[in-house]
Amino acid sequence: MYGSENDEPAAQNDSSENESLLSDEEVEIPEESKISKILSDKTTRTVVILVLTMLFSTQLCQPDNFLETVYVHTQALKHLVQIYDLGDEYNEDYVKSLEHFKNETRKDDAELYPLVFLQFGDPNSTFSMAMIKDQEWEPRLVDLRIDEYNSITIKAENGVDFIAAYSMKTSSQLEAIINISRTTFICLVLSFASIFFTKDAQTLVLDPLERMIEKVKLMAQNPLAAATDEVENAGVYTYAIKTENKDEKTVEEEKQYETAVLERAIVKIGHLLALGLGEAGGMIIAQNISSGGDLDPMIPGTKTYCIFGFCIIDDFVETTEALETEIMMYVNKIAEIVHSCVDKYRGAPNKNIGEAFLCVWKFYDPDEIEQMDMLGKYSNKRMCKENRIVADLSVYAFLKVIAKINKYEHILEYNQMESIKKTVSDDFRVRMGFGLHQGWAIEGSIGSYFKIDASYLSPNVNMAARLEAATKQFGTEVLLSGDMHDILSDELKQVCREIDTVTVKGSIRPVRLFTVDINIRELVPSQDPMFHKGLREKKYLRYKLRKMLFQSLYSGKTSTAREFNTDHELIELRRFHDPEFEARFALSYQLYLAGDWETAGEGFEELLAERPDDGPTRSLHNVINIQHKGVCPPDWKGFRPLTSK
């Protein structure tokens, strides 16, 4: 009881303290945006000018300012009546005044107020009815409307009414013209005011909004355009026309408006979406932007046919220990080379997994590849021109990456770092393995509403990864599957060497393995021409080079084989290519497939003695002469299981 009574005042004190705190809190008023201030100022200025203009114009355009008030008829008629009232001795003066009234008043005011009727007294008549005379001029009084004439009546001392009526038709017309002109002027002022109101809103709000809508529509149609300058430049031409007469300071000020900041933010968000989700996420971005419903990143996957390229940076764990925080710079320098080459040659980087990169080349006509897949036989001859170009360029791209990472000085400098040599080995070099395979895959979003990756699910993707892993076992930089080799042009097939037939883990289907003989030891170091250029300039130059290449390829001005044979970096890579050695290797390889391991082993032993650094020769020599002592297994079917994953 006592405790509850004591607690009640305490609760009241707490409540009063909370109320005082709430009352002391300042209500934060949102700060007015810069564009709102400017639009308000311009609107206020326009309204003030409009009101003042209308006030002055309505006063200046009054009819009384242009039309004289009629006094002449009244004064003349009064003068005439006064002379008439003087009597007969002034008859002569009266007659003269009457004539003057008839003639001079009509002459002076004939344009605006012509006299049309006059009733006056006759001083020579004593008969009451004859004392009044009248005279009428054109237009006749009866022909005028009641508001088109005015009359003045003055009574003489003898009771005679002097009446003068004058036409106001001309003055009424002039007054109407003045009123119409005033109304027209006000309409023009209001029209100009509305134009100024609209112009300010159009310039500050509507134009930027229209450009934003144009950018969003473009991203919905082609999400990957956001990664280029296409979205950023949407609406720029119209904007440039409207700002060509503005000084630089004004243009710079407009770039600070919230609408301009929002417009740039939309471009950046679209660019980041395109970079984050890549080509595989294009459908996800497009569908969610164009649809009016809720966000739905988990759209169903679609089956497609692609070329899959998988590459990994070797010795990554040891290099990370050596470089520590600088490892990001190391990976990103290599990633820029990989991604730029893949993009230039019609591919798309898909996933970056630490030291690994998955790259994808989509076929122009996937149905064509699907038909060959159903038949189980691939042929370059049965492919359209665009698909043949894509197939060749995938090999071309990876060879260019190999050349650049072994040639560019900003990559070669890692070969000389003592910290890496201590951790890895004294003969460390930046090395990457590359695997290329083609086939079907399911393209779509992988993950959940918390995090998604737009990528590809297929055993063919895994095959590309296993081919890359096998490059270490075969001592090569790049490995191609037989399915990949079959869709290459005849010219590119000639630069490939078949080195084994194996089955990989998880598959019983034999896979022929091919490589491209290259020599990276004799490359001449050089500086990357793009290394010191700005990001925008890099993007522009790469876009132009890519566009020029594809225009030449599709128009027939050049071919993939011609590009391959004239590229100075690939010429350097293939400088020590020995066709005779390859022919002897091919002969021993056929004996190996046929089961004549004794003869094949002797051939590989001779080849290895001649070129001890040839990885494929060493690999088959180890299989035949070391593992099996030159004896072919009794269950040999022309292929072997790949011991490395």
N, C-alpha and C positions, 0 to 999 in steps of 0.2 A: 504493500500500500504506500509506504513512505517512499520506497524507491521509485515507484511510478510517478508520484507527485513531483519528485525532484527531477526526474527525467524530462518531464513535459516542458519546463522552462528552458532546459538545455536544448531540446529539439527546436523550440521556437527561436532560440538564439542562433542555432545552426542555419535554420531557414532564413532568418533575417540577414545573416552573413552572406548566404548564397545569393539572396536577392540583391544585396548591395554589390556583390561581385559582378552579377549579371548586368546591373544597371551601370556599373563602372566600365564594363566592356564596351569598346568602341565598335560600332557597326562598320564593317569594312565596305566601302562603296566601290564597286568595280570601276577601274580606271577606264575612261573613254578611249576608244582606239584612235589611232592617228588618222585613219581614213574617215572615221565618223566625225572627228573635229573638222577636217578639211571640208567634208561634204556639208556639214552644218554651217560653217563660215561662208561657203560659196552660196548656199541656199539663202542664208540671211541677207547677204549682200545683194543678191538678185531680187529678193522680196522688197528690200528698202528702195532700190532703184525703181522697181516696178511701181510701187505705191506713189513715190514722188513724181514719177513721170505721168501717171494717171491723174494725180491731183492738179498738176500744172496744165496738162493738156485739156482737161475738162473745163478749167477756168478760161484758158486762152481761146478755146474753140466755141465760146458762147456766141449765138447769132447777133446779140446786141453789140458785140465788139466789131462787127463788120457791117451791120445795117443801121442807118441813121433813123432816129426816132422822128416821127412825122409831126412837125410843128407849123410848117409853112402854110398849110391849108387853114388851120385854125386861126392863125394870126391874120392871114389875109381876109378871111371871112369876117372876123371881128372888126377889122378896119373898114371893110365895106359897109357893115351894119351901122357903124358909128357915123359915117358920112351920110348914110341914108336917113338917120335920125335927125340930122342937122336941119333938114327942111328943104324947101324948093330952091332957095337961093344957092344951094350947093349941088344942084342937079348935074351941072356940067362936070364938077369934080367926081360926082358919084359915077357918072357914065364912064369917065376915064379910068376910075379905079376898078369898075366892073370889067372893062375890056382888059385892063392889066391883069386882073385876077384870072380871067379866062385864058389869056394867052401865055403870060409869063409863068404862072404856076405850073401849067402843063408843060411848058418848055423846060423849066428847071428840074422837075421831078418826073419827067415823062418815062424814064427808065424804070424807076421803082414804084412810084405812086401816081400814076396818071389820073387826071380828073376825068370822071366818066359821067357825072350828073351834077347840075347846078340849078338850084331854085332860088330866085332872087325877087326883090320888090321892084315894081315899075313906078317911078316917081311921077310920071306924066298921067297916070290913071288914078281916078278918084273912086271908080267903081270897085267894090271890095273884091269881087272875083277876078277883076282884070288887073288888080294890083300885084298879082303873082305871075311870074313867068318862069319858065325852066328851059334848060338846054341840056342835051345829052350827046355824048361822044361814044365812039366805039372803043372798047367793047361795051355793048349795051348793059345796063345794070341788071336787066332780067336774065342776061346770059351768064352772070357770075353767081357762084355759090355764095351762101351767106358768109362763109369765112374767107371769101376772096375779095371783099370790099369792106370799107369802113365809111361811116357818114358822120357829119358834124351838123348840128342844128343850133341856130342862134335866133332868138325871137327879137324882132324890132319893137320899138315903143308903141307902134300902131298895131301890133299883133301879127305882123307878117313874119312867117318863118323862113329864114334863110337856111337852105340845106345844101351842103357840099358833100358829094360822095366820090371817093377815089378808090381806084383798084389796088388791091394788095396781092394780086396774083403773082406778079414777078417777084415781089419780096418774099412771098410764101415759098415760091420755088427755090429762091436763093437760100432761104432759111432751111428748107428741106435738104438742099445740097450740103449746107454746112453741117447739119445734124448727121447726115449720112457719112460725111467725111470724118466727123468726130468719132462716130461709131466704128468706121473702118480703121481709123488710126488706133483706137483702143484695142480692136481685134488684132491688129498687127503687133501692137505692144505685147498683148497677151500671148500671141503666137511666138514671138521672139523670146518671151520669158519662158514659155514652155520648152522651147528649143534649148535654152540655156539650162533649165532644170534637167531636161533629159540628157543633155550633153554631159553635164557633171556626173549624173548617175551612170551614164553609159561608160564614160571614161574611167571612173573610179571603181565602179562595182560590176556593171553588166559585161563590159569587155573582158576583164579578168575572169569573170564567171564563165563566159562563153569559151574562153581558152581552156579553162579547167575542164569543162564538159567535153571539149574536143579531145583533150588529152586522155580523159577517162574512157571515152568511146574508143579511141585508138588502142588503149591498153586492153580493152575488152575484146577487140577484134584480133589484136596481135600482141599478147603480153610480153613477148621477147623484144618488141620494139622499144620497150622502156629501158632496156639495157643499152640501146643505141641513142643517137641524137634525134631519132625520128619523133618520139613523144615530146622531148624537150623543145623541138622546133615547131611543134604544132601551134598554129596561130601566130607564129613569130612574124611572118610576112605582113599580115594585116597590122600587127602592132608596130612594125618598122615604118610602114606608110604613115601611120598616125603620129609617130614620134619623130619623123624626119626633120620637121621644122622646130623641134624643141631643142633648147640648149642642153649641154651635157649635165649641168647641175640639176636641172629639172628632171631629166631622165634618171639620174642617180637617186634623187629624192623619191621618185615614184617606185624605185626598186625596194625602198624601205617600207612601203605601204603593207598593211597586213594581208591584202589580197595577193600582192606579189610574193610575199613570204609563203602564203598558203599554196600558191601555184607552184613555187619551187619545191615545197614540201611534198606535194602530190607526185611530182616527177621523181624525187628522191625515193619516196616510198615505193613507187612502181619499179624504179631501178633496183632497189634492194629486194623486192619480191622476185624480180626476174633473176637476179644474182643468186638469191637463196634457193629458189625452187627450180630454176633452170628450164631447159626445153621440156623436160618431162612434166613439169608443173604448169606448163602453159594452159592446159585445159582446166586445171583447178582454178587458176587466176581468172581466166576468161569467163568460166561459168559462174563464179561467185560475184564478179563485177557486174556482169550483164543481167543476172537474175535479181529479182526484187525481194526474194525471201531472205531468210536468215543465213548466216555463214555456215557453209557445209563443205569443209575441206576433204571429207572422207567420201569422195565420189567413186563410183565403181571403176575398176581398172579396164583398160582396153588392150587388146592383143595387137602387137605390131611387130614388124621385122626390121632389125637393125644390125649394124656392125658394132661390136663391143670391143673397146680397147681398154686394157687394164695395165697400169704401170705403177711401179713402186720404187722409192728411193732406197737403195741398199744401205746397210750398216746404220740404220736410223737410230736405234737405241743407243749405240755407242756414240754417235754424233751428237745426240741430244745431251748425253752426259758431258760431252766436251764443250758444247756451245752454250748450254743452259738457256738463259733468257734470249740469246741471239738465235735460237733454233727457229723461231717464228720467221725471222728475216730470211734465214736459209731456205726454209720450205717455200716461202712466198716467192722468192726469186726464181726457184725452179718451177713453181706452179704457174707463174706468169709466162714462162717459156712454153710449158706444156699447153696451157689454155689458149695462148695466142696462136700457136701453130694449129691446134685442133680447130679453133674457130675459123682461121683463115682458109682451111681446107675442108670446109663444109661440115665439120663436126660440132659437137656441143659438149662441154664439160658437164658431167652429171653429179659426181660425188667426190668430195675430198675427205679421205679417211686417214688423217694424220699424214703418213708418208705415202699413201696410195691415192691414185686418181682413177676414177672410172669415166671414160669418154665414150660417147655414142654418136654414130653416124646413121641417121635415119634414111631409108631408101625413099626415093621419090614415088616409086610404084611398089608398095609392099605386096600387093596381090600377085605380082609377077614372081617374087621370091617365094611366096606361099605355094604357088603352083609347082615350082621346082622342088620345094621341100616335100610336097606330097608325093612327087615322083621319085624322090630320093636321089636326084642327080642334078647337080648345079652346072651351069654353063654360062660363060660370059657372052656367048653368041646369041643366047635367047633373052638377053636383057636389053632394056631400052638404054639409050645413050646416057641419060641422066644417072641411072643406076650404075652403069659401068664407070662413069666419072667418080661417083661417090666411093665405089670400091677401091679404085686406084688411089684416090686422095687420102684414104685412111692410112694406107701404107706409107704414102708420101709424107704425111703429117708426122708420124712417129719417127721416120728417118731424119726429118728436119729437127725434131726435138733432140735426138741423139747427137746430131752434129753441133747444135747450139750449146748443149750443156758441156760438151767436150771442147768447145772452141771459144766461148765468150769469157773474157777476162774476169768479169765480176763473179763468175762461177768457178773458174780455175783457181782463184785466190784461196778457196777453201782447201784445195789440194796441198797447199803449202803451210797450212796452219799447224803449228807444233802441238797445240792442245788436241787436235783431232788425230794427228799421227800417233801421239802417245796412247790415246784411247783405242784407236782402231788398229792401224799398222803404218809402217814407214812408207809403204807404197800406196797409201790411200788415194783414191780418186773418186770424184762424184760419179756414181754409176747408177743407172736405172735399168730395170728389166721391163720389157714390153710384150704383152700378149694380145693377139688379134683373132677374133672369132666372129662368126655371124650366125643369125638364126632368130627365132621368135622370142618374144618376151612380153610380159604383162606390165604395161606402163600405168602408173597411178601413184596414189599417196600411200605411204607406209607409216604407221604410227597410230596416234590417237588424237583426241581433241587437245591434248596437252602439248604435243610436238609431232610434227609430220616431216617426212622426207619424201620428195617426189623422185621416184627412181624406178628401177626395172627388176622384176623377179623372174628368173628363168635359169634352168641348168646351163643355158648358153652363156649367161653372165659368169657363172662359176667356172665354165670352161676357159673363158678368157683369163680369169685369175689363176687357174692352174697352169695355163700356158706360160704366164709370166713367171710363176714360181719355178717352172722347169727350165727357164733360161740359165739359171745358175748351174743346173746339172749338165746342160749341154754346152755351157761356156759361150753362149751367144747373147747378143743384146736384145734381139727380138725373135719371137716365135709366132708363126701363123699356122692355123689349122688347115686341113685339107679342104674343108668346106669354104674357107676364106680364100684359099689359093685358087679354087676352081672358078670364082667369079671375077678374078683379075683379068686384065687385058693380056694378050699374048706377049706384049713387050715387057710388062711387069712380071709375068710368069718366068721370063728368061733370066731375071736377076734373082729369082728365088732358088734355093737349093733344098731338096727334100733330104731330111737327115734321119728320120726314124718313123716307125708306125707303132703306136702304143695304145693301151687302154688306160684311162684315168680312173681315179677312185670314184665309185658311184655310177660307172657306166661300163657296159660290156662292148660297146661299139668302138671298133678300132679308129683311131684318129691319126691321119698322116700329119707329120710335123715338117714345117718349112721354115727356113731362115733366109736372111739377106746378108751376104758376106760383105762386111765393112771393116775398115781399119781406122780406129780412132786415135792411134798413137801418133800419126803423122799430120794431124790437123794443125793448121797455122792459127795461133791465138789471134783474136781480134776483139774489138770493142763492139758491143751491141749498139747499133745506130739509134735504137729507141730508148736506151737506158737513161739518158739525161733529159729526155723530152717530158713535157707535162702530160698529165693524164688525158686532157681533152685533145691535145695534139696527137697523142698516141692513138686514141680511138679513131680520130678522123683519118689519119694516115693508113691505119690498118683496114678501116672500112673501104677506103678508096682502092687500096691494093687488092682486097678481096673482091670488090666489085669488078675491077678490071680483069682479074684472073678468070672469073666466071663468065664474063662477057666474051672473052677470047675462047674459052673452052666450049661454050654452048653455040657460038657462032661458027666454030670450026677453024678459026684463025690459028689455033694451037691445039695440042692434044696433051694428055697426061704423060705419054711417053716422051714427047718433045720437051715438056717441062722437066721431066726427070733427067733427061740426058744433057740438058743445058744448065741445070742448077749448079752453081760453082761449089756449094757446100756438099752436095751429093757426089759431085765429081771427085772432091777431096776424099770423101768416105770410101769411094770405090776405086781409088787410084791404083791400089795394088791387087785388084781383082785378077785372078788367074784362071781363065777358062779351062786350061789343060788340067789343072789340079781338080777342078769341079768334075770334069769328065771322068777322071780316074776314080774319084770318090763315088760318082754315080754308078760306075761299073761294079765296084766292091759292094756298094749298097744293094744292088740288085741281087748279087750273089748271097748277101746276108738275108734278104727277104726269101729267096728261093731255098734256103736251108743249107747252102754250101758254105758253112762257117769256116771251114779250114782255109779255103782259098780266099774268102772274104777277110779272114783274120790276117792273112799274110799281106793282103792289099792295104788294109788299114794300118798295119805296122809300118809298111814302107811310107805311107802318106804321113804318119805321125813323126817318123824320123825326119822327113823333109820339112814338115811344118808342125813343130811340137806345140805351138800355141793355138792350133785349130781345135776348138771345143767339140764340135760334132764328131770329128775323127777320134779324139781321145775318148769320148763317151762310148762309141761303138767298139773301139779297141778294148776298153775295160770290160764291156759286156761279153764280148766274144773270147778274148784271149786271157783275161784275168778271172772273170767270174765263172766262165764255162770251159776254160782251157781249150778253146777252139772246137768244142764238141757241141753240135746243135741238139737241143732238147728233142726227145722223141715226139712230144706233143706240139711241136712248133707249127704254128698256123700263119706265120708271116707277120706277127706282131707280138709285143711283150707288154706286161703291165708296167706302168711308170712307177718307179720306186719312190720318187718324190711326189708329194702332194701337188 
